[in-house]
Amino acid sequence: MIKIIPAIDIIEGKCVRLSQGDYEQKKVYCDNATDMAREFKEAGIKHIHLVDLDGAKSKHVVNVDTLKEIVSGTGLEVDFGGGIKTDDDINLAFEHGAKQVTVGSIAVQNPELFLGWLKKYGPERIILGADVKNGFISVNGWKEGSTESLIPFLKKYVDEGVQLVLCTDISKDGMLQGPSIQLYTQIMKQFPNLKLIASGGVSSMKDIEELDKAGIYAVVTGKAIYEGKITLQEIMNFINKSKD
């Protein structure tokens, strides 16, 4: 059964959402990200995806105090991403309570450093972020493109031991138009043992059910929850059904 992972994107400690990664298209959904995390906890969620948008923009982690507050205040397992560029950044994330980190840009720009982290912390704690636009990886909060094509990029790191990949179709993110099931199916065909986390475009529980049928390990969803397209009750029902 697919794992549902709500996303909390933070700017200045507030829970926000962007459309297609555009900082000019920002909508604030909650003034306190920790309060949002508590709501997810009460709905039976055990794991959230926390994105430091200030960090992604600044190219170093910023909102680690919010990370610490969420972990200590809710007990949720948090995978943390955004602005992790150096040893100091990744150490800060883990020291402030992150169970996992999502790293994308460094895997493109400094493969040796990424592989060092993979070896040091283990493949269960390092999630490879693969943010895709028109078949190519984007970096630095989606503001910059790269010449890395998706499938060869993934193969390089799966061969090195990566087990977890968070793949976001940037064109779909925040648009509520359905996920790129064809893209994720293509990835799973190439890498059948990969724990693939789909992100971008989820608009309903039906979308999540379709991803589940496609054999996707987990799905990250944010805007669909905040806009009421998916209710916390529906998520609770899905989680309880998976326990049966």
C-alpha positions in Angstrom: 0.0 0.0 0.0 1.3 3.4 -1.0 2.5 5.7 1.8 1.0 9.2 1.9 3.4 11.9 2.9 2.0 15.4 3.4 4.3 18.2 2.5 4.9 21.3 4.5 6.8 24.0 2.6 8.1 26.8 4.8 9.0 30.4 4.3 9.8 32.3 7.5 8.2 29.5 9.6 4.9 29.7 7.7 3.3 26.9 5.8 3.0 28.0 2.1 2.6 26.6 -1.4 4.2 27.7 -4.6 2.9 27.0 -8.1 5.6 25.3 -10.3 8.2 26.5 -7.9 7.5 30.2 -8.5 8.3 32.2 -5.4 6.1 35.0 -6.9 3.1 32.6 -6.8 3.1 32.1 -3.0 0.0 31.3 -0.9 0.2 31.2 2.9 -2.0 28.4 4.3 -0.9 28.5 8.0 1.1 31.1 9.9 2.7 28.4 12.0 4.0 25.3 10.3 4.2 23.4 13.6 0.4 23.8 14.1 -0.1 22.3 10.6 2.2 19.4 11.6 0.1 18.7 14.7 -3.0 18.4 12.5 -1.3 15.8 10.4 -0.2 14.0 13.5 -3.8 13.9 14.8 -5.0 12.5 11.4 -2.7 9.4 11.9 0.2 10.7 9.7 3.6 9.5 10.9 5.8 11.0 8.3 6.0 14.5 6.6 8.1 16.1 3.9 9.4 19.4 5.2 10.8 21.8 2.6 12.9 24.8 3.6 12.0 27.2 0.7 14.1 29.9 2.3 17.0 27.5 2.3 16.5 26.5 -1.3 16.6 30.1 -2.3 19.5 31.0 -0.1 21.5 27.9 -0.9 22.0 27.0 2.7 19.6 25.6 5.3 17.6 28.3 7.2 14.5 26.9 9.0 16.2 24.3 11.2 14.5 25.8 14.3 11.1 25.1 12.7 12.3 21.5 12.0 13.3 21.1 15.6 10.0 22.5 16.9 8.0 20.1 14.7 10.0 17.0 15.6 10.0 17.8 19.4 6.4 19.0 19.4 4.8 16.2 17.3 7.1 13.2 17.3 6.6 12.9 13.5 9.3 11.5 11.3 10.5 14.3 9.1 12.4 14.2 5.8 13.9 17.6 5.3 15.0 19.3 2.1 16.0 22.7 0.8 19.4 24.3 0.8 21.4 21.3 1.9 24.7 22.1 0.2 27.5 21.4 2.7 28.5 19.1 5.5 27.4 21.8 8.0 24.0 21.9 6.3 23.3 18.2 6.5 24.7 18.0 10.0 22.3 20.8 11.1 19.4 19.0 9.6 20.1 15.7 11.4 21.1 17.5 14.7 17.7 19.3 14.7 15.8 16.0 14.3 15.4 15.1 10.6 15.1 11.4 10.2 15.9 11.7 6.5 17.1 14.4 4.1 16.2 15.0 0.5 19.2 16.2 -1.6 19.0 17.1 -5.2 21.2 19.9 -6.4 24.4 18.6 -4.8 23.9 15.2 -6.6 24.1 17.2 -9.8 26.8 19.8 -8.9 29.0 17.8 -6.5 28.5 14.0 -7.0 31.5 13.2 -4.8 30.0 15.0 -1.8 26.6 13.4 -2.3 28.2 9.9 -2.5 30.1 10.7 0.6 26.9 11.5 2.4 25.3 8.3 1.1 28.1 6.3 2.5 28.3 8.1 5.8 24.6 8.2 6.7 23.3 5.2 4.7 20.8 4.9 1.9 17.8 4.7 4.2 18.5 8.3 5.4 19.4 10.0 2.1 16.7 10.6 -0.4 17.8 11.6 -3.9 15.8 14.5 -5.1 15.0 14.4 -8.8 13.2 17.5 -9.8 12.3 17.2 -13.5 11.4 19.6 -16.2 11.1 18.5 -19.8 13.1 15.4 -19.0 16.0 17.2 -17.4 17.0 17.7 -13.8 16.5 21.2 -12.3 18.5 22.5 -9.4 18.6 25.2 -6.7 14.9 25.4 -5.9 14.0 24.7 -9.5 15.4 28.1 -10.6 18.2 26.6 -12.7 18.2 23.8 -15.3 20.9 21.3 -15.9 22.1 19.0 -18.7 21.4 15.9 -16.6 18.8 13.7 -18.3 16.5 11.9 -15.8 17.0 8.2 -16.5 20.8 8.3 -16.8 21.0 10.5 -13.7 19.0 8.0 -11.7 20.9 5.0 -13.1 24.2 6.5 -12.0 23.1 6.8 -8.4 21.0 3.6 -8.2 24.2 1.8 -9.2 25.9 3.5 -6.3 23.3 2.3 -3.8 20.6 4.9 -3.8 17.3 3.3 -2.7 15.0 6.3 -2.2 14.2 8.8 -4.9 11.7 11.7 -4.6 10.8 12.6 -8.2 8.8 15.9 -8.8 7.4 16.8 -12.2 7.8 20.6 -11.9 5.3 21.3 -14.6 2.7 19.5 -12.5 3.6 20.9 -9.0 0.9 22.9 -7.4 -1.3 22.8 -10.4 -3.8 20.1 -9.1 -4.0 18.6 -12.6 -3.0 15.0 -11.8 0.4 13.4 -11.3 2.7 12.2 -14.1 1.8 8.5 -13.8 3.4 7.7 -17.1 6.7 9.2 -15.9 6.7 7.2 -12.7 5.8 4.0 -14.5 8.7 4.6 -16.8 11.0 5.0 -13.8 9.7 1.9 -12.1 10.1 -0.1 -15.3 13.8 0.9 -15.4 14.4 0.5 -11.6 11.9 -2.1 -10.3 13.5 -2.2 -6.8 13.5 1.5 -6.3 11.5 3.1 -3.5 10.0 5.9 -5.6 8.3 8.8 -4.0 6.0 10.6 -6.5 5.4 14.4 -6.1 3.5 17.0 -8.1 0.0 17.3 -9.4 -1.9 15.2 -7.0 -5.5 16.5 -6.9 -7.6 13.7 -5.3 -7.6 10.4 -3.5 -8.2 8.8 -6.9 -4.8 10.1 -8.1 -3.2 8.4 -5.1 -5.1 5.2 -5.7 -3.8 5.2 -9.3 -0.2 5.7 -8.1 -0.8 2.8 -5.7 -1.9 0.6 -8.6 1.3 1.6 -10.5 3.4 0.2 -7.6 4.7 3.5 -6.4 6.2 3.3 -2.9 5.0 6.7 -1.6 3.4 10.0 -2.6 4.0 13.5 -1.4 1.0 15.8 -1.5 0.5 19.3 -0.2 -1.7 21.7 -2.1 -4.5 19.1 -2.6 -4.8 18.9 1.2 -4.6 22.6 1.8 -7.2 23.4 -0.9 -9.6 20.7 0.5 -9.3 18.4 -2.6 -8.1 15.7 -0.2 -9.4 15.7 3.4 -7.6 14.5 6.5 -10.5 12.2 7.1 -10.0 10.6 3.7 -6.3 10.1 4.5 -7.2 8.5 7.8 -9.7 6.2 6.1 -7.0 5.2 3.6 -4.4 4.5 6.3 -6.9 2.4 8.3 -7.9 0.5 5.2 -4.2 -0.3 4.6 -4.0 -1.9 8.1 -6.9 -4.3 7.4 
